[in-house]
Amino acid sequence: MSLKRTAMRMAIAFAAAKGYQAFRARGGMRGLRDELNRVGGSGGLLGGRDGGGLGAVLNALGSGASTPGGLGGILGGLAAMAGGSGALGGLGTTHTMEMAERGPQDDETARAMIRAIGQAVRADGEIDAAEREILHDLMGEMETEEERAALDAGLREPVDPEALARDVPIGHEAEVYAAALTAIDPDRQAETAFLSSFARALRLPEAEVAQLHAAAGKAR
């Protein structure tokens, strides 16, 4: 595995868990791992919605962008993680899966995404049962010490969006913001405050933030 795949897996797992029953019915993290590792005929890292890959898992979770854990919102978040808001114009299942396969290309950006997800899911000061199970399973899935260290750092460091923003590689602000956004449903004040502070610290234009939220089907 790579830090890139770890970041994508984290975002997908937390987003999919919002449709918790469907997520568990497809085997939870074990099922997600199997789908991610099924390459070749299933279409690479994520696979297609009709090819038995993770696209099929996401499709089973719901099709609307506004559905918690639904395909539309997850695809929008993945597209933004892969290429920022500029990647959203051609949003579609196959196109988005291909983009997710390509990016992020550098470990520095992927590590920032992992940290952003780790802080976002802890922004409200609570780790619920579904999130706790995902974190436990994710740690067990890590294949290298680098991956385990990156995940552990993302879960242990203080929730500090301003400090995190300073470590985001220039030019990748939207992708890293999208990682945090994809992993949570900002339906609590603490989560909304975290995202607002993170966006300001990243100096993301208001219009771009709105576009990212719309693509991911997430409230502001």
Secondary structure, DSSP 8 states (H G I E B T S, - for coil): --HHHHHHHHHHHHHHGGGHHHHHHTTHHHHHHHHHH--GGG-TTT--TTTTSHHHHHHHT-S-TTSTT-HHHHHHHHHHHHH-GGG-TT--HHHHHHHHHH---SHHHHHHHHHHHHHHTTTTS---HHHHHHHHHHHHH--SHHHHHHHHHHHHS---HHHHHHTS-TT-HHHHHHHHHHH----SHHHHHHHHHHHHHHT--HHHHHHHHHHHT---
